[in-house]
Amino acid sequence: MRCAIYRRVSTDEQAEKGFSLENQKLRLESFATSQGWEVVEDYVDDGFSGKDTNRPALQRMFSNVDKFDVILVYKLDRFTRSVKDLNEMLETIKENEIAFKSATESIDTTTATGRMILNMMGTTAQWERETISERIKDVFGKLRENGIFSTGHPPYGYRCSGNKSIEIVEEQAEIVRYIYELSKTMGLFKISVELNRKGIKTRRNNKFGQSAVKRILHNPFYCGYMEVNNKWVPIKNEGYIPIISEEEFKTTQKILTKRNKAQTRSRSVSYYPFSGIVLCPECQRAMRGDRAKYGDYYYRYYRCVYGRENINCTNRKRIRAEQVDKAFAEYISGSFENTTIKLDSKDIKSDIEYELKHLDSKIERLSDIYIEGDITKSKYNEKMNSLLNEKEKLKKDLTSCKENVDAEFVRDQINKLESIWHLIDDKTKSESIRSIFDTIKIKQDKNKVTIMDHTLL
């Protein structure tokens, strides 16, 4: 089988943790050899994050899918840390009838259960990426709380001129003042049209769009503040000078708020990951997500549309969204307790490896005896064939044992998913669930929701 290996590393820190490109190559080539695969392609993305698919080697690999039969990676998070990207790439893999394998995880994309496991692991990887991102944001957040801007390019109208020093770019500052002046009588669209009519460009020499205008009009940086955790913190960078006054900024916000209320009705958008997938316990039709307001708080829930309208269903109960969420996390973890994933002891693996070494010694001794003429050729062949057959059997047992040890890692990931599921945002949950589940059957007993069964896409 023709094998393409894919390697990725984003930072020196990962290299220190054993994720170096060289370590990945050694492990992948060794794994391919153990499977009897021929490595025909080696794709390397050095210094690229797994948050998206904008990676040259990855793109090149998917344009050459006719050159190999299986994609081999060191670990799933080397491939991607995005559930959405994972599902799209798996669809491409499926369409081109190639396989996907991880050298350190028990992943099989040829079965529905395998795809479900892979997707859940992808969800965990994405959460971990977002958690790391949040930690980085916290570091910069601490600086911002102290009034120090230190996150790359300052807003349009300013530039960095030294260590933590910021100065005005006067020609851009004039445009910022002009935009604030126009906002008194024009909306975002008309302002962008006026700027483009005059040939005024953004910092990257692009035309001004509504979003660029909006960022300038809503950014308190221009009047001397940064917004940190919904609070205004005075900017203390050396050389910083406000482009507009605080009074003008606040007046502009009042104008924008009033204009926005007159044009559109504000609506809070919530994601309902199980809407259309979880089935009514009574009529087995799809339930829909909705919300209800109690005091100042909106409660999210699922309900049967037919039961609400009393159409061939009498179930008018609402099921709280967090109850379904909790039930799903428990179900995913519990559903793998009795699956085909069997976990063998690592001691068994060690015993098999010891037996293989012992067999190699026997084979070597037998060869020495034959060379010295102490055994006939027919007897030598008989004993050698017996030893080689025994060695082949042990090698198969070792491969199976390694897969079972890898399965232990998979189960750890699934159990980890249960503990972090409530921390994952609804959009990510929705992408993950809708890519693998067709229906989810539930049972409701007072305030307890239990998932009974599911069907996969």
GUTI-716568 format. One record per atom (N, C-alpha, C, CB): residue in one letter; x, y, z. Coordinates in steps of 0.2 Angstrom, whole numbers, plus 5000, padded with zeros to 4 digits. Each point is the difference from the previous one (the first is absolute). Glycine has a CB too. Layout:
BEGIN
aXYZ...
END
This chain:
BEGIN
m500449945000m499650065000m500450065000m499149945006r500850114990r500350064999r499850055006r500149994987c500450045016c499950045006c500350075000c500049895007a499650164995a500250075000a500050025007a499650024989i501050005014i500150025007i499950085000i500749905003y499050125002y499950075001y500250025006y499050004993r501550055007r500350035007r499950075000r500949915000r499050115007r499950075001r500350025007r498950004992v501450065008v500250035007v499950074999v500849915003s498950125003s499950075000s500550055004s498849974998t501550005007t500450045005t500649965002t499050075003d501549965000d500649975003d499849965006d500750094995e498849935008e499749975006e499849934999e499650115005q500049884989q499849944998q500649954999q498950054995a501649985002a500649964998a500349975007a500250074989e499849975016e500249985006e499649945004e500550125001k498949884997k499549955003k500049944995k499350095005g501249904991g500049944996g499650004993g500249945011f499650124987f499650004994f500550034994f498950025007s501749984994s500550024995s499849974993s500950035009l499350004986l499849974993l500449944999l499850114996e500949885007e500449954999e499749945004e501050074999n498849945007n499749955005n499349974996n500550055011q499150004986q499449974997q500249964994q499450105003k501149924993k500249964994k500249935002k500450104995l500149895010l500249945003l499449955002l501150065004r498549975000r499449965002r499549984994r500150065011l499849994985l499649984994l500349954995l499550125001e501149894998e500349954995e500049935003e500750094995s499549915012s500049935004s499349975000s500950045007f498650004994f499349975000f499849984993f499750085009a500549964986a499849984993a500349934998a499950124997t500849875005t500349944999t499749945003t501150064999s498749955008s499649955003s499449984997s500550045011q499250004985q499349994997q500249974993q499450095007g501249914991g500149984993g499950054995g499849885003w500150184999w499950064995w500650034997w499050025007e501050004987e500550044997e499950075000e500249904992v500350145012v499950075000v500250034993v500350005013v499250034984v500250034993v500050085000v499549894995e500250135010e499950085001e500150025007e499250004990d501250065011d500150025007d499950084999d500949915003y498550115001y499850075000y500150035006y499149974992v501350095008v500250035006v499850075001v501049935000d498650095005d499850075001d500450025007d498949994994d501750055005d500450025005d499850075002d500949934996g498950085010g499850075003g499350024998g501250034999f498349925000f499350024999f499649975005f500250004988s499350045014s499549985005s499549954997s500150115006g499649854999g499549954997g499350035001g500749915003k499250164998k499350035001k499650004993k500550075010d499949934985d499650004993d500449964995d499550115003t500349894991t500349964995t500450044995t499049925000n501250145002n500450044996n500749995001n499250095000r501049854997r500749975001r500249974993r499849975013p500850054985p500249984993p500049934999p500650114999a499849855006a500149934999a499349965000a501250015005l498450025000l499349965000l499650014994l500050025012q500050044985q499750024994q500349954994q499750125004r500949884996r500449964995r499849935000r500950085000m499049895006m499949935001m499349984998m500750005010f498850054991f499349994998f499950014992f499650035011s500950004986s500050004993s500349944996s500050135001n500449835003n500349944998n499749945002n501050075000v498449935002v499749945003v500049944996v499250075006d500949934987d500149954996d500649965000d499250064992k501349975012k500749975001k500149955006k500450114994f499149895010f500049955006f499449985002f500950065004d499149895001d499449965002d499850015007d500349924992v500250115012v499850015007v500450065002v499849885002i499950175002i500450055003i500149985008i499450094992l501349925009l500249985007l500350065004l500249894996v499550125010v500250065004v500349975007v499250084994y501249965009y500249985007y499550005005y501150054997k498550015002k499450015005k499550044997k500849995010l498650004992l499450044997l500150075000l499349915003d501050125002d500150075001d500550034995d499650005012r500949954985r500450024995r499750024994r500949935005f498550034994f499650014994f499650065000f500049884999t499650135006t499650065001t499750005007t499750004988r500250065014r499750025007r499350034999r501150015005s498649984989s499350034999s499649954998s500550114996v498949885007v499549954999v499750014993v499750005012k500250074986k499750014993k500549984995k499450105005d501249924996d500549984995d500149925000d500650115001l499449865004l500149935001l499449964996l500550015011n498950014990n499449974996n500150014992n499350025010e500950044988e500150024993e500549954997e499650125002m501049885002m500549964997m499949925000m500850095004l498849895001l499849935000l499549984994l500150005013e499550054986e499649994994e500450004993e499150065006t501449984994t500449994994t500449945000t500150125000i500149855005i500349945001i499649944998i500750055009k498649964993k499549954999k499950004992k499550015012e500450054985e499850004993e500649974996e499350115002n501349905000n500649974996n500249935002n500450124999e499249855005e500149935002e500749995002e499149974992i501150075013i500749995003i499849995007i500750074991a499849915013a499949995007a500450055004a499949884998f499950135009f500450045004f500249975006f499350104996k501349905007k500249975005k500550045005k499949894993s500050105013s500550045005s500449945003s499250095003a501549934997a500549955003a499949995007a500850034991t498950025013t500049995007t499350005003t501050065000e498549934996e499350005002e499649954996e500050125003s499649845000s499649954997s499450034996s500349925009i499850104985i499550034996i499949964993i500450115005d499049884994d499849964994d499450044996d500449895005t499750144990t499550044996t499649964996t500850105000t499349845000t499649964995t499349975003t501149974995t498850055012t499449985003t499750065003t500449895003a498950114998a499650055003a500350025007a499049974993t501149975011t500250015007t500750045000t499349905004g501150084991g500750035000g500050074998g500449894997r499150134999r500050074998r499750045006r499849964988m499750015016m499750035005m500650015006m498949954997i501550005004i500650015005i500450064997i499949875003l500350124991l500550054997l499750075001l500449924992n498950095007n499750075000n500050025007n499349984991m500649985014m500050025007m500750025002m499049925003m501550044995m500750025001m500250074997m500349885001g499450134993g500150074997g499750055004g500049954989t499450045014t499750055004t500550025006t498849964997t501549985006t500450015006t500650044998t499649905005a500750094989a500650034998a499950084998a500449894995q499050125003q499850074998q499950045007q499449974989w500350005016w499950035007w500750015003w498949945001e501650024998e500750015003e500350064996e500149875003r499850134990r500350064997r499750065002r500249934990e499250075011e499650075002e500250015007e499149984993t501149975011t500250015007t500750045000t499349905004i501150074992i500750035000i500050074997i500449894998s499150124997s499950074998s499850055005s499749954989e499850025016e499850045005e500550025005e498949954999r501650005002r500650025005r500450054997r500049885004i500150124989i500450054997i499750075001i500549924992k498850085007k499650065000k500150035007k499249964991d500849995014d500050025007d500750045002d499349905003v501250084994v500750035000v499950074998v500649894999f499250124995f499950074997f499550045004f500349954988g499250015014g499550045004g500350035006g499149924996k501350055008k500450035005k500350064999k500249895005l500250114989l500350064998l499550064998l500949934995r498550055002r499550054998r499750035007r499849934989e500150025016e499750035006e500550055003e499449895002n501250114997n500550055002n500050064995n500649915006g499050094989g500050054995g500650004995g499550075009i500849874990i500549994995i499749964994i500950005009f499150044985f499949964994f500649974997f499150084998s500849855001s500649964998s499849944996s500650045010t498949974986t499749944996t500150014992t499249985009g501450044989g500150014993g499850074997g499849884999h499950124996h499850074996h499550045004h500349954989p499950115013p499450045003p499550024995p500950045008p498549984994p499550024996p500250054994p499249985009y500450024986y500250054994y500050075003y499449924992g501150125006g500250065002g500650015005g498850024999y501449925003y500649995004y500549954998y499350035010r501349984992r500549954999r500549995006r499950034988c500449915012c500549995006c500750034998c499449905003s500950145001s500650044998s500649975005s499350104996g500649855008g500549985004g499749955005g500750114999n499749885006n499849955006n499450035003n501249965002k498250024997k499450025003k499850074999k500249925009s500150114986s499950074998s499550004994s501150045005i498450014995i499550004995i500050084998i499349905004e500750114989e499950074998e499550004995e501250025002i498550044997i499550024995i500350004993i499350065008v500349914987v500150004993v499650064997v500449884999e499850185001e499650064999e499549994994e500950075005e499349914989e499649994994e499449955001e501050034993q499149925011q499549955002q499550035006q500849914996a499550135008a499750035006a499450054997a501049995007e499250054987e499650044997e499349964997e501050084997i499249865001i499449964997i499649985006i500749964990v499650025015v499649985006v499550065002v500949925004r499450144997r499650055002r499450024995r501050055006y499249944988y499550014994y499449945001y500950054992i499349895009i499549955001i499550025006i500849914996y499550115010y499650025005y499550064999y500949965008e499450084988e499650064998e499449984995e501050075001l499149884994l499549974996l499549965004l500850004991s499449975014s499549965004s499450045003s501049925002k499150144998k499550055003k499350004996k500950075005t499349924988t499450004995t500049944996t500150125000m500349835000m500049954996m500149935003m500550074992g499249885005g500149935003g500749974998g498749995000l501449955002l500649964998l500150004992l500049945011f499550044986f500049984993f500250074996f499249905001k500450155001k500150074996k500750025001k498850035001i501549965006i500750035001i500549964996i499650035012s500349904987s500549964996s499950024993s499949915008v499550114989v500050024994v500350074998v498949945000e501050105005e500450075000e500749995000e499050055006l501349914998l500749995001l500349974993l499949985013n499749974985n500349974993n499950054994n499749895005r499850154995r499950054995r500650055000r498749995001k501650025005k500550055000k500749964999k499350075008g500749864992g500649974999g500449985006g500050054989i499749965017i500349995006i500149935001i499550115005k501149864997k500149935001k500149985007k500550004989t499549945013t500249975007t500750005000t498949945001r501450045005r500749995001r500349954995r499850035012r499849924986r500349954995r499850024993r499949915009n499950154990n499950034993n499349974997n501250024999n498449965005n499349974998n499550055000n500349895004k499150104993k499450045001k499750005007k499849994987f499950065015f499750005007f499349964999f500650115003g499349855001g499449965001g499650025006g500549914994q498950075007q499650025006q500349985006q499050004993s501349945007s500349975006s500650045002s499649894997a500850144999a500650045001a499850065003a500749954991v498850085007v499750065002v499749995007v499750044989k500049915012k499749985007k500549995005k499149954994r501550025004r500549995005r500350075003r500349894994i499850155001i500250075002i499650045004i500650004989l498749995010l499550045003l499949975007l499550044990h500649905011h499949975007h500649995004h499049944995n501650085003n500649985003n500250065005n500449934991p499550065016p500250065004p500750015000p499149975007f501449994990f500750024999f500150074998f500249884998y499350144997y500150074997y499950065005y499649954989c500150035017c499950065005c500449995006c498950014996g501649945004g500449995006g499949945004g500150125000y499549834998y499849945004y500149944996y499250075007m500949874997m499949944997m499449965004m501349994997e498449975000e499449965003e500349945003e499150064993v500949935013v500249935003v499549985005v501250044999n498549904999n499549975004n499450055002n500949925005n498950114989n499450055001n500250065004n499249904998k501450115003k500250065004k500550044995k499849955012w500250124989w500450044997w500750015004w499050064994v501549935003v500750015003v500450054996v500049885005p500250174999p500450064996p500649974997p499650085008i500649944986i500649984997i500650035002i499349984990k501249995012k500650035003k500749994996k499449975011n500550004983n500650004995n500350064999n499549914995e501250095005e500450064999e499850034993e500949965007g499050114992g499950034994g499350004998g501149974997y498449995006y499350004998y499750075001y499949875003i499750154992i499650065000i499349984997i501050084999p498449945004p499449984997p499850044994p499649985012i500149994983i499850034994i499450045001i500549914993i499050075011i499450035001i499950015008i499549964989s500050085013s499950015007s499549955002s500250124999e499949875008e499549955003e499350024999e500949975009e499050094992e499350034999e499749984993e500250095008e500249934987e499849984993e499949934999e500650104996f499849855007f499949934999f499349985003f501349985000k498650045006k499449995004k499450024996k500650005011t499450064986t499550034996t499849964994t500350115004t500349864993t499949964994t499749935002t501050064995q499149925010q499749935002q499350015001q501149975006k498750094997k499350015001k499650004993k500350065011i500049984985i499750004993i500049934997i500550124999l500049845001l500049944997l499549955003l501250024997t498749985010t499549965003t499350024998t500849995010k499150074990k499350034998k499849984993k500250095008r500349924988r499949984993r499949924999r500750104996n499749875007n500049925000n499349985002n501249995002k498550035004k499449985002k499450024996k500450025011a499750044985a499550024995a500049954994a500150125004q500549854994q500049974994q499949925001q500850084996t499449905010t499949925001t499849995007t500949984991r498849965010r499849985006r500649955003r498750014997s501650015008s500549965003s499849935002s500550105004r499949854994r499849935002r500649965002r499050014991s500949955014s500549965003s500049934996s500050065011v500649934986v500049934996v500249955005v500250064989s499549895012s500249945004s500049944995s499650055011y500949904990y500149944997y499649955004y501150044994y498649915002y499749955003y500249944997y499050065002p501649915000p500449944997p499549944998p501050045006f498549954998f499649944999f499350014997f500649965010s499350104988s499450024996s499949964994s500050125005g499549854994g499849964994g500449935000g499950104994i500449885011i500449945001i499749965006i501050054995v498949985011v499749965005v499349994999v500850055008l498949894993l499349984999l499650015006l500449924991c498950105007c499550005006c499949935003c499550104994p500549905012p500049935004p499349974998p500750045009e498850004989e499349974999e499949984992e499650075010c500549984986c499849994993c500649984995c499150085002q501549935001q500749984997q500150054994q499849885003r499950184997r500150054995r500650055003r498849994995a501550045000a500550055002a499850065005a500649974989m499850045016m499850065004m500450064998m499849925010r500050144992r500350064998r500250045006r499350004989g501350045010g500250045005g499650075000g501249944999d498750085007d499750065001d500250035007d499049964993r500850105009r500150035006r499450045003r501250014996a498950005011a499450035003a500450055005a499149904998k500650155003k500350055005k499650005007k500350074990y500149925015y499850005007y500450065004y499649875000g500150185001g500350065003g500550034995g499949955011d500750054991d500550034995d500449954996d500150095008y499749844993y500449954998y499649964994y500749995011y499749994984y499749964995y500249925001y500050104992y499549865009y500149935001y499949964993y499650015012r500949954986r500049974994r499749935001r501050064995y498649925000y499749935001y499849974993y499550045011y500349904989y499849964994y499349985001y501149964997r498550044998r499349985001r499749974993r499850095009c499749874991c499749974994c499650054997c500149885005v500050144989v499650044996v499249984999v501050044994y499049895005y499349975000y499650005006y500549934991g499950065015g499750005006g499850075002g500749905003r499750154995r499850075002r499350024996r501250035002e498849944992e499450024996e499449955001e500750064992n499549895012n499549945001n499849974994n499650065010i500949924986i499949974993i500349935001i500050104993n499549855008n500249935001n500649985005n499749994988c500350065017c500549995006c499750045006c501049984992t499049995013t499850045006t500650025005t498949934999n501750064999n500650025004n500150084999n500549884999r499350155006r500150085000r500550025005r498850014997k501649945005k500550015005k500650044997k499749905007r500750144996r500650034998r500649965004r499450124998i501149874998i500649975003i500650055000i499649884996r500650135010r500550055000r500749984996r499550035012a500850024985a500549984995a500649975004a499650104993e500549935013e500649975004e499949935002e500250125004q499249864997q499849935002q500249954994q499150045008v500749984986v500249974994v500849994999v498950034994d501450035007d500750015000d500449955005d499850124996k499949885010k500349955005k499949934998k499850095009a499649894989a499949944998a500449974994a498850025004f501350034991f500549984995f500749985002f499250074992a501049985012a500749995002a500149935004a500150125001e499449865003e500049945004e499949944995e499550065010y500149954985y499949954995y500649984996y498850034999i501550024998i500649994996i500649965004i499750114994s500449915012s500549975005s499849935001s500350115005g499049884997g499849935002g499949954994g499550055009s500449984985s499949964994s500649964998s499250084996f501449945006f500649964998f500249955006f500450104993e499249895012e500249965005e500049924997e499550085009n500049914987n499949934997n500150004993n499249985009t501250064988t500150004993t500549954998t499750124999t500549874995t500549964998t500750025002t499349974990i500850095013i500650025002i500249965007i499850124995k500749845004k500249965006k500750025002k499349904996l500850115011l500650035002l500449945004l499550115001d501149874996d500449955002d500550045005d499849924990s500550045014s500550025005s500650024996s499549945010k500950114992k500650024997k500549945002k499850135000d500149845005d500549945002d500049954995d499850025012i499649964985i499949954994i500550024995i498849975003k501250104995k500450024994k500749995002k499250094997s501049925009s500749995002s500249935000s499950105007d499749864995d500149925000d500149984992d499349985011i500350054985i500049984993i500750024997i498750004999e501550065003e500650034997e500649965003e499550114999y500549865007y500549965003y500049934996y499850065011e499649914988e500049944996e500350014993e499049965007l500950094990l500350014993l500750015000l499050064997k501349975008k500750005001k500349935001k499950125005h499749854999h500349935002h500049954994h499550025011l499949994985l500049974993l500650014996l498750005001d501450074998d500650024996d500649975002d499550114998s500649885009s500649965002s500049934998s500150085010k499349894990k500049934998k500149994993k499249985009i500650074987i500149994992i500750014999i498950054998e501550005006e500750014999e500449945002e499850125002r500049855003r500449935002r499949954996r499850035011l499549964986l499949954995l500450014994l498949995004s501250074994s500450014994s500749985001s499350104997d501049925009d500749985002d500149935000d500150105007i499449864996i500049935000i500149974993i499350005011y500350024984y499949984994y500750014996y498750025000i501650045001i500650024997i500649965002i499650124999e500449865007e500549955003e499949934998e500150085010g499349914987g499949934997g499749955005g501050024993d498850005013d499749965005d499349984999d500850065008i498949964987i499349994998i499949994993i499650065010t499949904988t499949994993t499650054997t500049885001k500050134992k499750064997k499249995001k500950014991s498949935008s499249995001s499850015007s500049914991k500450075014k499850025007k500150075001k500449895004y500150144993y500150085001y499350034997y501349994999n498549994995n499550044997n499349995004n500549984989e499449965014e499549985004e499950055006e500149884996k500550125008k500050045006k500050084998k500749915006m499650114989m500050074998m499350024998m501249994996n498449975000n499350014998n499650015007n500249944989s499950025015s499650005006s500150065004s500149875001l500650155000l500150065004l499850064996l501049955004l499050054989l499850064997l499250015000l501049994992n498749955008n499250005001n499850035007n499949904992e500550085013e499950025006e500150085001e500349885004k500350144993k500150075000k499550044996k501249975000e498550014995e499550034996e499450015004e500549964989k499349995015k499450005004k500150055006k499849884997l500850125006l500150055005l500050074997l500749915006k499650104988k499950074997k499350024999k501149984995k498549985003k499350014999k499750025007k499949934990d500350035015d499750015007d500250075003d500049885002l500750144996l500250065002l499750064997l501149955002t498750044991t499750064997t499350015003t500649974989s499149975012s499350015003s500050035007s499749904994c500950085010c500050035007c500250074999c500449895004k500050134992k500150084999k499450034998k501149984996e498549995000e499350044998e499650005006e500149964989n499949995016n499650015006n500350055005n499749884998v500950135002v500350055004v499950074998v500949925003d499150084990d499850074997d499250015001d500949984991a498749975010a499350005001a499950035007a499849914993e500750085012e500050035006e500050075000e500549905005f499950134990f500150074999f499450034998f501249994998v498449974997v499450034997v499550005006v500349954989r499650005015r499550005005r500250065005r499849884999d500850135003d500250065004d499750074997d501149945004q499050064989q499850064996q499250015001q501049994992i498749955007i499250005001i499850025007i499949914991n500450065014n499950025007n500150075001n500349885004k500350154993k500250075001k499450044997k501249975000l498550014994l499550044997l499450015005l500449954989e499450005015e499550005004e500150065005e499849884999s500850125004s500250055005s500050084997s500649915006i499650094987i500050074998i499450024995i501349985001w498349974998w499450024995w499750065002w499849884998h500050145008h499750065002h500450064999h499449935008l501250064991l500550064999l500050024992l500649975011i499249984985i500050014993i499550054997i500649894999d499550164997d499550044998d499549964996d500850105000d498549934999d499549974997d500149994992d499350055009k501150004988k500149994993k500449944999k499950134999t500749865005t500449944999t499649945001t501050075003k498649935002k499649945002k499549984994k500150035012s499650034985s499649994994s500349974994s499350095005e501349934994e500449984994e500249925001e500450124998s499849875008s500249935002s499449954999s500950055007i498549974996i499449955001i499749994993i499850045012r500150024984r499750004994r500449964994r499450115004s501249884997s500449974995s500049925001s500850105000i499049885006i500049925001i499349975002i501250025003f498450025000f499449975003f499450024995f500450015012d499149944987d499450024996d499550015005d500449934990t499550025015t499550015005t500349985007t499149984991i500650045014i500149985007i499449995004i501150074999k498849875003k499449995004k500150015007k499649914991i499950125012i500150015008i499449985004i500650104997k499549905009k499449985005k500050055005k500149884998q499350155004q500050055005q499649985006q500050094991d500349915015d499749985006d500150055005d500349884998k499250165003k500050065004k500550054998k499649945009n500950074995n500650054998n500649964997n499650085009k500349864990k500649964997k499949984993k500249955012v500350064984v499949994993v500649944999v499650124996t500249835000t500449954999t500049984992t499949955011i500750054986i500049984993i500049924999i500750114997m498849874999m499949935000m500449974994m498950015005d501150024989d500349974994d500250064995d499349895002h501050094993h500150054995h500149974993h500650075009t499449974986t500149984993t500550054997t498949944998l501650034998l500550044997l499950024993l500849945008l499550114989l499950024993l500349954996l499950125003
END
